[in-house]
Each structure stands twice: as C-alpha cells, then as structure tokens.
C-alpha cells in the first residue's frame, strides 16, 4: 500500500546525533538534505524532536523542520504531539534518528500500539552500537512495521499523489 503524504508525518528523533561521530554519518549527510527538499516539494512538514538546535537547512533555504523540545522517549506522553497527530489526520508515521535501540524503538512501538502505520527511515537512523541495528530492524518488522529509505519514501509519496509534474520533480531530485 502506498502511503499518502497528506496523511504522513516524519519525526526525526535527536537529529543532532551526527555530531557524535556515529558510523551512519555519511548516509545522513547525503539523505537529510534530500528529505528536506522532498518534503518541501510534497508539502510534508517534518518534525525534529529531542536533541536539536534550530539551524539553516542543509539546502540553505528556510528551515523545513519544526523543532519540538521533548525527550524522544516521551513523545507519546506529550498531549500537544498526540493532539496534532489526531487533529491533522496522520495515519503514517515515518521515524528516524537516534538512537534506534532506545528512543526510536520506544516511539515506534507506542505508535504502533496506537494504530499508526510505522515506517522507519533506515538511512537517517543511528544505533548506539552497530550490533543492535539488524536485530532492531527485525524486531520492528515482527511488529508489522516497514523499514524503508528516504529515496523510496519520496518516490512513493509522489506516485501516490498521481501528479506527473511532482513525480518528475522528485525523480529529478533523486538523480
């Protein structure tokens, strides 16, 4: 099933993790600006939660991400976040960030328990220990969650909308 970007939200937990020197930094450097640009084109407003600072976007344009100063493990305890999810009619929750086996895992499991279709952006996520990465993905899949990438997500959203102009713009972005 294709996810509709009009019913999707992207949540990046602790987006400052690349400063920690995690091995996934190279993928983050390539894919974070791609996600920003795609969200701008498709009208999706991604959220940055937890350890984050306002900064110029990677594309040097206006900041796309909305910053929410919450502990990543407590996201579902925040009434404003929960209200926004319900009020905006989101069905698809795309998660990424740090740390996979901690904040991302807890947020994903709680979101699935609330009935959301959870998708993990693997190319924007970091594990504190590399040995935790594969078992984490396996565990999410066992709970019916999908593991995907930024590139797959942007193309899926464009195709779902059925707008040939947007599909072409996304394809150009992905080259």
MDTraj code that builds the backbone (N, CA, C; nanometers):
import mdtraj as md
import numpy as np

residues = "UNK UNK UNK UNK UNK UNK UNK UNK UNK UNK UNK UNK UNK UNK UNK UNK UNK UNK UNK UNK UNK UNK UNK UNK UNK UNK UNK UNK UNK UNK UNK UNK UNK UNK UNK UNK UNK UNK UNK UNK UNK UNK UNK UNK UNK UNK UNK UNK UNK UNK UNK UNK UNK UNK UNK UNK UNK UNK UNK UNK UNK UNK UNK UNK UNK UNK UNK UNK UNK UNK UNK UNK UNK UNK UNK UNK UNK UNK UNK UNK UNK UNK UNK UNK UNK UNK UNK UNK UNK UNK UNK UNK UNK UNK UNK UNK UNK UNK UNK UNK UNK UNK UNK UNK UNK UNK UNK UNK UNK UNK UNK UNK UNK UNK UNK UNK UNK UNK UNK UNK UNK UNK UNK UNK UNK UNK UNK UNK UNK UNK UNK UNK UNK UNK UNK UNK UNK UNK UNK UNK UNK UNK UNK UNK UNK UNK UNK UNK UNK UNK UNK UNK UNK UNK UNK UNK UNK UNK UNK UNK UNK UNK UNK UNK UNK UNK UNK UNK UNK UNK UNK UNK UNK UNK UNK".split()
xyz = np.array([
    [0.0838, -0.1173, 0.0000],
    [0.0000, 0.0000, 0.0000],
    [0.0886, 0.1240, 0.0000],
    [0.0572, 0.2161, -0.0887],
    [0.1313, 0.3417, -0.0947],
    [0.0862, 0.4335, 0.0183],
    [0.1812, 0.4988, 0.0809],
    [0.1498, 0.5950, 0.1864],
    [0.1206, 0.7305, 0.1226],
    [0.0151, 0.7935, 0.1684],
    [-0.0256, 0.9241, 0.1186],
    [0.0479, 1.0317, 0.1984],
    [0.1221, 1.1201, 0.1326],
    [0.1959, 1.2232, 0.2063],
    [0.1030, 1.3191, 0.2818],
    [-0.0219, 1.3303, 0.2383],
    [-0.1175, 1.4184, 0.3070],
    [-0.1592, 1.3616, 0.4418],
    [-0.1310, 1.2327, 0.4622],
    [-0.1639, 1.1671, 0.5888],
    [-0.0385, 1.1117, 0.6555],
    [0.0769, 1.1698, 0.6188],
    [0.2056, 1.1223, 0.6704],
    [0.2752, 1.2322, 0.7488],
    [0.3477, 1.1897, 0.8490],
    [0.4322, 1.2811, 0.9250],
    [0.5683, 1.2137, 0.9423],
    [0.6725, 1.2938, 0.9312],
    [0.8092, 1.2460, 0.9525],
    [0.8555, 1.3013, 1.0868],
    [0.9064, 1.2134, 1.1723],
    [0.9599, 1.2554, 1.3014],
    [1.1042, 1.2080, 1.3102],
    [1.1949, 1.3043, 1.3228],
    [1.3366, 1.2734, 1.3408],
    [1.3675, 1.2933, 1.4890],
    [1.4061, 1.1854, 1.5550],
    [1.4393, 1.1914, 1.6973],
    [1.5876, 1.2233, 1.7153],
    [1.6165, 1.3186, 1.8004],
    [1.7547, 1.3579, 1.8315],
    [1.8379, 1.3821, 1.7052],
    [1.7967, 1.4778, 1.6218],
    [1.8637, 1.4966, 1.4919],
    [2.0073, 1.5458, 1.4995],
    [2.0564, 1.5833, 1.6168],
    [2.1957, 1.6260, 1.6282],
    [2.2924, 1.5088, 1.6429],
    [2.2424, 1.3840, 1.6307],
    [2.3288, 1.2679, 1.6503],
    [2.4508, 1.2626, 1.5596],
    [2.4512, 1.3197, 1.4373],
    [2.5732, 1.3092, 1.3567],
    [2.6957, 1.3711, 1.4233],
    [2.6748, 1.4606, 1.5155],
    [2.7874, 1.5220, 1.5864],
    [2.8553, 1.4247, 1.6809],
    [2.7946, 1.3087, 1.7035],
    [2.8516, 1.2095, 1.7950],
    [2.9553, 1.1212, 1.7270],
    [2.9681, 1.1327, 1.5943],
    [3.0638, 1.0501, 1.5218],
    [3.0137, 0.9102, 1.4919],
    [2.8825, 0.8886, 1.4948],
    [2.8250, 0.7568, 1.4654],
    [2.8616, 0.7159, 1.3225],
    [2.8742, 0.5847, 1.2952],
    [2.9155, 0.5385, 1.1628],
    [2.8175, 0.5722, 1.0510],
    [2.6948, 0.6055, 1.0837],
    [2.5936, 0.6333, 0.9825],
    [2.5977, 0.7771, 0.9316],
    [2.6977, 0.8548, 0.9725],
    [2.7034, 0.9972, 0.9399],
    [2.7048, 1.0219, 0.7890],
    [2.7776, 0.9419, 0.7113],
    [2.7842, 0.9632, 0.5663],
    [2.6471, 0.9538, 0.5012],
    [2.5683, 0.8542, 0.5390],
    [2.4325, 0.8396, 0.4849],
    [2.3467, 0.9583, 0.5261],
    [2.3637, 1.0058, 0.6480],
    [2.2873, 1.1203, 0.6976],
    [2.3191, 1.2451, 0.6163],
    [2.4466, 1.2685, 0.5897],
    [2.4898, 1.3872, 0.5147],
    [2.4264, 1.3891, 0.3759],
    [2.4117, 1.2744, 0.3125],
    [2.3516, 1.2657, 0.1796],
    [2.1984, 1.2713, 0.1851],
    [2.1381, 1.2061, 0.2812],
    [1.9935, 1.1876, 0.2807],
    [1.9130, 1.2931, 0.3551],
    [1.9706, 1.3610, 0.4512],
    [1.8983, 1.4644, 0.5244],
    [1.8577, 1.5785, 0.4312],
    [1.9482, 1.6325, 0.3481],
    [1.9065, 1.7378, 0.2539],
    [1.8050, 1.6873, 0.1512],
    [1.8148, 1.5606, 0.1143],
    [1.7197, 1.5005, 0.0211],
    [1.5797, 1.4976, 0.0829],
    [1.5712, 1.4576, 0.2092],
    [1.4428, 1.4568, 0.2787],
    [1.3862, 1.5982, 0.2892],
    [1.4709, 1.6940, 0.3246],
    [1.4265, 1.8339, 0.3337],
    [1.3668, 1.8819, 0.2021],
    [1.4396, 1.8593, 0.0943],
    [1.3942, 1.9058, -0.0372],
    [1.2654, 1.8356, -0.0786],
    [1.2592, 1.7047, -0.0580],
    [1.1389, 1.6299, -0.0943],
    [1.0179, 1.6729, -0.0138],
    [1.0372, 1.6959, 0.1147],
    [0.9261, 1.7415, 0.1993],
    [0.8777, 1.8793, 0.1539],
    [0.9695, 1.9639, 0.1149],
    [0.9320, 2.0977, 0.0659],
    [0.8475, 2.0838, -0.0614],
    [0.8901, 1.9997, -0.1547],
    [0.8188, 1.9802, -0.2814],
    [0.6800, 1.9205, -0.2580],
    [0.6722, 1.8224, -0.1677],
    [0.5477, 1.7471, -0.1482],
    [0.4573, 1.8046, -0.0388],
    [0.5025, 1.9091, 0.0291],
    [0.4201, 1.9736, 0.1304],
    [0.4100, 1.8995, 0.2621],
    [0.5106, 1.8193, 0.2930],
    [0.5136, 1.7466, 0.4199],
    [0.6012, 1.8255, 0.5178],
    [0.5512, 1.8509, 0.6382],
    [0.6301, 1.9212, 0.7387],
    [0.6874, 1.8205, 0.8368],
    [0.8178, 1.7970, 0.8291],
    [0.8785, 1.7023, 0.9224],
    [0.9026, 1.7678, 1.0584],
    [0.9041, 1.6846, 1.1613],
    [0.9261, 1.7307, 1.2977],
    [1.0605, 1.6805, 1.3477],
    [1.1317, 1.7658, 1.4174],
    [1.2566, 1.7274, 1.4822],
    [1.2310, 1.7301, 1.6321],
    [1.2542, 1.6181, 1.6986],
    [1.2200, 1.6036, 1.8399],
    [1.3440, 1.5659, 1.9191],
    [1.3589, 1.6282, 2.0342],
    [1.4671, 1.5886, 2.1238],
    [1.5880, 1.6760, 2.1084],
    [1.7020, 1.6138, 2.1011],
    [1.8306, 1.6802, 2.0999],
    [1.8507, 1.7515, 1.9667],
    [1.8073, 1.8797, 1.9584],
    [1.8179, 1.9510, 1.8311],
    [1.8310, 2.1007, 1.8544],
    [1.8890, 2.1664, 1.7552],
    [1.9048, 2.3114, 1.7580],
    [1.8553, 2.3668, 1.6249],
    [1.7906, 2.4840, 1.6290],
    [1.7496, 2.5496, 1.5051],
    [1.8743, 2.5878, 1.4273],
    [1.8693, 2.5646, 1.2974],
    [1.9823, 2.5980, 1.2120],
    [1.9316, 2.6178, 1.0706],
    [2.0196, 2.6694, 0.9858],
    [1.9832, 2.6847, 0.8457],
    [1.9676, 2.5469, 0.7870],
    [1.8712, 2.5298, 0.6984],
    [1.8516, 2.3984, 0.6386],
    [1.9738, 2.3611, 0.5563],
    [1.9870, 2.2327, 0.5291],
    [2.1012, 2.1827, 0.4523],
    [2.1047, 2.2454, 0.3134],
    [1.9885, 2.2817, 0.2594],
    [1.9815, 2.3414, 0.1261],
    [1.9996, 2.4926, 0.1318],
    [2.0284, 2.5460, 0.2511],
    [2.0470, 2.6885, 0.2733],
    [1.9219, 2.7690, 0.2404],
    [1.8085, 2.7083, 0.2567],
    [1.6817, 2.7776, 0.2391],
    [1.6137, 2.7807, 0.3754],
    [1.4922, 2.8297, 0.3813],
    [1.4222, 2.8363, 0.5084],
    [1.4113, 2.7003, 0.5748],
    [1.4190, 2.6977, 0.7044],
    [1.4112, 2.5739, 0.7818],
    [1.2806, 2.5009, 0.7528],
    [1.2876, 2.3745, 0.7172],
    [1.1706, 2.2939, 0.6879],
    [1.1199, 2.2266, 0.8150],
    [1.2106, 2.1824, 0.8987],
    [1.1744, 2.1065, 1.0177],
    [1.1149, 2.1953, 1.1263],
    [1.0080, 2.1474, 1.1882],
    [0.9554, 2.2123, 1.3072],
    [1.0215, 2.1460, 1.4267],
    [1.0805, 2.2263, 1.5145],
    [1.1515, 2.1736, 1.6309],
    [1.0567, 2.1578, 1.7490],
    [1.0629, 2.0411, 1.8131],
    [0.9818, 2.0133, 1.9321],
    [1.0775, 1.9709, 2.0428],
    [1.0947, 2.0554, 2.1455],
    [1.1916, 2.0253, 2.2519],
    [1.1383, 1.9257, 2.3545],
    [1.1329, 1.7989, 2.3169],
    [1.0863, 1.6924, 2.4064],
    [1.1893, 1.5820, 2.4126],
    [1.1848, 1.5042, 2.5162],
    [1.2641, 1.3829, 2.5252],
    [1.2048, 1.2837, 2.4256],
    [1.2868, 1.2263, 2.3384],
    [1.2385, 1.1341, 2.2355],
    [1.1619, 1.0148, 2.2899],
    [1.1965, 0.9682, 2.4099],
    [1.1255, 0.8540, 2.4663],
    [0.9900, 0.8923, 2.5251],
    [0.9652, 1.0217, 2.5387],
    [0.8411, 1.0679, 2.5999],
    [0.7453, 1.1309, 2.4985],
    [0.7687, 1.1110, 2.3735],
    [0.6902, 1.1754, 2.2688],
    [0.5409, 1.1498, 2.2840],
    [0.5009, 1.0269, 2.3085],
    [0.3589, 0.9921, 2.3183],
    [0.2970, 1.0362, 2.4506],
    [0.3768, 1.0852, 2.5432],
    [0.3245, 1.1381, 2.6698],
    [0.2885, 1.2863, 2.6564],
    [0.3310, 1.3491, 2.5482],
    [0.3063, 1.4916, 2.5263],
    [0.1705, 1.5109, 2.4584],
    [0.0783, 1.5733, 2.5277],
    [-0.0584, 1.5924, 2.4755],
    [-0.0613, 1.6737, 2.3465],
    [0.0282, 1.7722, 2.3333],
    [0.0304, 1.8537, 2.2101],
    [0.0654, 1.7690, 2.0896],
    [0.1623, 1.6801, 2.1053],
    [0.2006, 1.5925, 1.9948],
    [0.0863, 1.4976, 1.9601],
    [0.0279, 1.4347, 2.0609],
    [-0.0817, 1.3400, 2.0390],
    [-0.1999, 1.4110, 1.9729],
    [-0.2338, 1.5303, 2.0210],
    [-0.3438, 1.6088, 1.9617],
    [-0.3158, 1.6395, 1.8153],
    [-0.1921, 1.6776, 1.7864],
    [-0.1563, 1.7102, 1.6472],
    [-0.1719, 1.5890, 1.5570],
    [-0.1303, 1.4736, 1.6050],
    [-0.1428, 1.3516, 1.5252],
    [-0.2893, 1.3248, 1.4916],
    [-0.3766, 1.3410, 1.5897],
    [-0.5201, 1.3158, 1.5708],
    [-0.5827, 1.4257, 1.4857],
    [-0.5569, 1.5507, 1.5225],
    [-0.6185, 1.6657, 1.4550],
    [-0.5815, 1.6715, 1.3069],
    [-0.4552, 1.6438, 1.2750],
    [-0.4099, 1.6525, 1.1355],
    [-0.4415, 1.5261, 1.0556],
    [-0.4989, 1.4261, 1.1197],
    [-0.5403, 1.3053, 1.0498],
    [-0.4255, 1.2203, 0.9977],
    [-0.3129, 1.2216, 1.0674],
    [-0.1985, 1.1414, 1.0237],
    [-0.2258, 0.9933, 1.0476],
    [-0.1909, 0.9112, 0.9485],
    [-0.2005, 0.7643, 0.9600],
    [-0.0636, 0.6997, 0.9529],
    [0.0266, 0.7638, 0.8783],
    [0.1598, 0.7079, 0.8544],
    [0.2628, 0.7886, 0.9330],
    [0.3383, 0.7206, 1.0180],
    [0.4420, 0.7849, 1.0974],
    [0.5772, 0.7324, 1.0512],
    [0.6544, 0.8218, 0.9914],
    [0.7900, 0.7892, 0.9472],
    [0.8855, 0.8325, 1.0567],
    [0.9632, 0.7387, 1.1076],
    [1.0567, 0.7657, 1.2162],
    [1.2001, 0.7505, 1.1693],
    [1.2869, 0.8323, 1.2278],
    [1.4302, 0.8225, 1.2024],
    [1.5016, 0.8889, 1.3192],
    [1.6331, 0.8800, 1.3175],
    [1.7125, 0.9492, 1.4180],
    [1.7905, 0.8559, 1.5066],
    [1.8088, 0.9014, 1.6295],
    [1.8879, 0.8266, 1.7254],
    [1.8097, 0.8170, 1.8562],
    [1.8254, 0.7223, 1.9224],
    [1.9037, 0.6017, 1.8973],
    [1.8069, 0.4891, 1.8667],
    [1.8390, 0.4084, 1.7651],
    [1.7486, 0.3044, 1.7171],
    [1.6969, 0.2141, 1.8283],
    [1.7878, 0.1634, 1.9082],
    [1.7509, 0.0646, 2.0096],
    [1.6951, 0.1288, 2.1365],
    [1.6821, 0.2600, 2.1353],
    [1.6288, 0.3306, 2.2518],
    [1.5083, 0.4160, 2.2094],
    [1.5306, 0.5427, 2.1817],
    [1.4224, 0.6369, 2.1523],
    [1.3367, 0.5948, 2.0330],
    [1.4015, 0.5532, 1.9242],
    [1.3273, 0.5163, 1.8030],
    [1.2418, 0.3927, 1.8295],
    [1.2983, 0.2925, 1.8954],
    [1.2241, 0.1703, 1.9265],
    [1.1002, 0.2001, 2.0119],
    [1.1176, 0.2739, 2.1191],
    [1.0058, 0.3034, 2.2095],
    [0.8975, 0.3827, 2.1371],
    [0.9366, 0.4830, 2.0611],
    [0.8400, 0.5653, 1.9871],
    [0.7655, 0.4816, 1.8837],
    [0.8364, 0.3934, 1.8146],
    [0.7736, 0.3078, 1.7134],
    [0.6732, 0.2123, 1.7769],
    [0.7118, 0.1464, 1.8832],
    [0.6230, 0.0500, 1.9481],
    [0.4977, 0.1178, 2.0040],
    [0.5152, 0.2355, 2.0653],
    [0.3988, 0.3070, 2.1189],
    [0.3081, 0.3562, 2.0064],
    [0.3668, 0.4020, 1.8965],
    [0.2868, 0.4471, 1.7822],
    [0.2073, 0.3335, 1.7204],
    [0.2700, 0.2174, 1.7073],
    [0.2004, 0.1007, 1.6521],
    [0.0862, 0.0586, 1.7441],
    [0.1079, 0.0644, 1.8741],
    [0.0032, 0.0285, 1.9700],
    [-0.1162, 0.1235, 1.9598],
    [-0.0929, 0.2453, 1.9134],
    [-0.1999, 0.3445, 1.8966],
    [-0.2649, 0.3356, 1.7580],
    [-0.2191, 0.2413, 1.6766],
    [-0.2820, 0.2186, 1.5471],
    [-0.2187, 0.2872, 1.4279],
    [-0.1026, 0.3483, 1.4451],
    [-0.0366, 0.4157, 1.3337],
    [0.0433, 0.3157, 1.2510],
    [0.0520, 0.3417, 1.1217],
    [0.1340, 0.2636, 1.0301],
    [0.2747, 0.3215, 1.0416],
    [0.3658, 0.2462, 1.1015],
    [0.5008, 0.2949, 1.1305],
    [0.5967, 0.2516, 1.0205],
    [0.6765, 0.3475, 0.9755],
    [0.7812, 0.3204, 0.8768],
    [0.9104, 0.3838, 0.9259],
    [1.0169, 0.3067, 0.9246],
    [1.1456, 0.3543, 0.9729],
    [1.2346, 0.3928, 0.8557],
    [1.2850, 0.5145, 0.8583],
    [1.3798, 0.5600, 0.7562],
    [1.5188, 0.5142, 0.7996],
    [1.5609, 0.4006, 0.7466],
    [1.6852, 0.3373, 0.7924],
    [1.8088, 0.4199, 0.7601],
    [1.8044, 0.4965, 0.6516],
    [1.9223, 0.5720, 0.6112],
    [1.9371, 0.7056, 0.6848],
    [1.8454, 0.7336, 0.7766],
    [1.8582, 0.8517, 0.8621],
    [1.8536, 0.8119, 1.0093],
    [1.8906, 0.6875, 1.0374],
    [1.8823, 0.6378, 1.1743],
    [2.0153, 0.5808, 1.2196],
    [2.0426, 0.5984, 1.3480],
    [2.1695, 0.5524, 1.4035],
    [2.1465, 0.4666, 1.5266],
    [2.2278, 0.3628, 1.5370],
    [2.2274, 0.2790, 1.6563],
    [2.3473, 0.3192, 1.7422],
    [2.3302, 0.3135, 1.8707],
    [2.4424, 0.3437, 1.9602],
    [2.5525, 0.2392, 1.9411],
    [2.5092, 0.1149, 1.9167],
    [2.6020, 0.0047, 1.8897],
    [2.5590, -0.0626, 1.7596],
    [2.6501, -0.0763, 1.6672],
    [2.6183, -0.1319, 1.5351],
    [2.5568, -0.2710, 1.5456],
    [2.5970, -0.3490, 1.6436],
    [2.5428, -0.4841, 1.6612],
    [2.3928, -0.4816, 1.6916],
    [2.3388, -0.3693, 1.7346],
    [2.1965, -0.3555, 1.7671],
    [2.1105, -0.3258, 1.6436],
    [2.1718, -0.2792, 1.5368],
    [2.0990, -0.2314, 1.4189],
    [2.0114, -0.3405, 1.3553],
    [2.0698, -0.4507, 1.3158],
    [1.9945, -0.5574, 1.2486],
    [1.8834, -0.6168, 1.3373],
    [1.9145, -0.6523, 1.4635],
    [1.8068, -0.7043, 1.5488],
    [1.6933, -0.6021, 1.5691],
    [1.7271, -0.4752, 1.5697],
    [1.6250, -0.3705, 1.5844],
    [1.5309, -0.3718, 1.4643],
    [1.5867, -0.3779, 1.3431],
    [1.5032, -0.3837, 1.2227],
    [1.4152, -0.5089, 1.2242],
    [1.4745, -0.6222, 1.2608],
    [1.3980, -0.7476, 1.2668],
    [1.2818, -0.7363, 1.3654],
    [1.3068, -0.6751, 1.4784],
    [1.2014, -0.6604, 1.5792],
    [1.0876, -0.5716, 1.5275],
    [1.1204, -0.4630, 1.4621],
    [1.0164, -0.3743, 1.4079],
    [0.9323, -0.4473, 1.3034],
    [0.9971, -0.5228, 1.2165],
    [0.9251, -0.5976, 1.1131],
    [0.8303, -0.6994, 1.1771],
    [0.8734, -0.7634, 1.2846],
    [0.7864, -0.8588, 1.3547],
    [0.6593, -0.7921, 1.4073],
    [0.6665, -0.6630, 1.4335],
    [0.5504, -0.5871, 1.4808],
    [0.4739, -0.5226, 1.3642],
    [0.5067, -0.5610, 1.2400],
    [0.4338, -0.5109, 1.1240],
    [0.4794, -0.3754, 1.0727],
    [0.5949, -0.3297, 1.1158],
    [0.6463, -0.2003, 1.0711],
    [0.7380, -0.2206, 0.9507],
    [0.7428, -0.1205, 0.8649],
    [0.8246, -0.1284, 0.7448],
    [0.9549, -0.0521, 0.7619],
    [1.0613, -0.1062, 0.7060],
    [1.1896, -0.0379, 0.7018],
    [1.2071, 0.0102, 0.5585],
    [1.2356, 0.1393, 0.5426],
    [1.2449, 0.1989, 0.4100],
    [1.3585, 0.3015, 0.4084],
    [1.3715, 0.3741, 0.2989],
    [1.4738, 0.4779, 0.2865],
    [1.4074, 0.6087, 0.2441],
    [1.4832, 0.7156, 0.2525],
    [1.4327, 0.8468, 0.2105],
    [1.3954, 0.8435, 0.0624],
    [1.4813, 0.7885, -0.0211],
    [1.4557, 0.7850, -0.1656],
    [1.3270, 0.7084, -0.1977],
    [1.3099, 0.5913, -0.1359],
    [1.1891, 0.5119, -0.1592],
    [1.0651, 0.5881, -0.1142],
    [1.0750, 0.6546, -0.0009],
    [0.9617, 0.7283, 0.0550],
    [0.9196, 0.8436, -0.0351],
    [1.0145, 0.9220, -0.0819],
    [0.9804, 1.0372, -0.1658],
    [0.9138, 0.9935, -0.2958],
    [0.9662, 0.8892, -0.3582],
    [0.9055, 0.8404, -0.4814],
    [0.7664, 0.7831, -0.4543],
    [0.7518, 0.7087, -0.3456],
    [0.6219, 0.6522, -0.3081],
    [0.5179, 0.7636, -0.2895],
    [0.5551, 0.8683, -0.2190],
    [0.4629, 0.9795, -0.1967],
    [0.4216, 1.0450, -0.3283],
    [0.5188, 1.0693, -0.4153],
    [0.4890, 1.1349, -0.5433],
    [0.3955, 1.0488, -0.6279],
    [0.4228, 0.9190, -0.6343],
    [0.3387, 0.8285, -0.7122],
    [0.1980, 0.8221, -0.6520],
    [0.1887, 0.8200, -0.5204],
    [0.0584, 0.8160, -0.4540],
    [-0.0272, 0.9363, -0.4942],
    [0.0342, 1.0523, -0.5060],
    [-0.0403, 1.1731, -0.5420],
    [-0.0840, 1.1725, -0.6887],
    [-0.0125, 1.0960, -0.7721],
    [-0.0512, 1.0818, -0.9122],
    [-0.0301, 1.2059, -0.9969],
    [0.0461, 1.2995, -0.9493],
    [0.0737, 1.4233, -1.0219],
    [0.2038, 1.4038, -1.1006],
    [0.1924, 1.3991, -1.2339],
    [0.3101, 1.3705, -1.3181],
    [0.4192, 1.4762, -1.3015],
    [0.3793, 1.6009, -1.2783],
    [0.4779, 1.7065, -1.2553],
    [0.5578, 1.6816, -1.1290],
    [0.4887, 1.6437, -1.0213],
    [0.5573, 1.6137, -0.8949],
    [0.6455, 1.4895, -0.9073],
    [0.5948, 1.3892, -0.9771],
    [0.6741, 1.2670, -0.9967],
    [0.8034, 1.3021, -1.0695],
    [0.7934, 1.3835, -1.1736],
    [0.9128, 1.4253, -1.2482],
    [1.0083, 1.5054, -1.1619],
    [0.9534, 1.5943, -1.0794],
    [1.0371, 1.6762, -0.9911],
    [1.1094, 1.5887, -0.8888],
    [1.0406, 1.4908, -0.8342],
    [1.1037, 1.4001, -0.7375],
    [1.2081, 1.3136, -0.8063],
    [1.1767, 1.2642, -0.9252],
    [1.2755, 1.1822, -0.9986],
    [1.4020, 1.2636, -1.0259],
    [1.3847, 1.3890, -1.0613],
    [1.4991, 1.4761, -1.0874],
    [1.5807, 1.4942, -0.9585],
    [1.5127, 1.5114, -0.8485],
    [1.5793, 1.5275, -0.7188],
    [1.6594, 1.4025, -0.6829],
    [1.6070, 1.2851, -0.7167],
    [1.6712, 1.1588, -0.6806],
    [1.7902, 1.1225, -0.7682],
    [1.8098, 1.1948, -0.8778],
    [1.9252, 1.1629, -0.9676],
    [2.0565, 1.1927, -0.9028],
])
top = md.Topology()
chain = top.add_chain()
for i, resn in enumerate(residues, 1):
    res = top.add_residue(resn, chain, resSeq=i)
    for name in ("N", "CA", "C"):
        top.add_atom(name, md.element.get_by_symbol(name[0]), res)
traj = md.Trajectory(xyz[None], top)
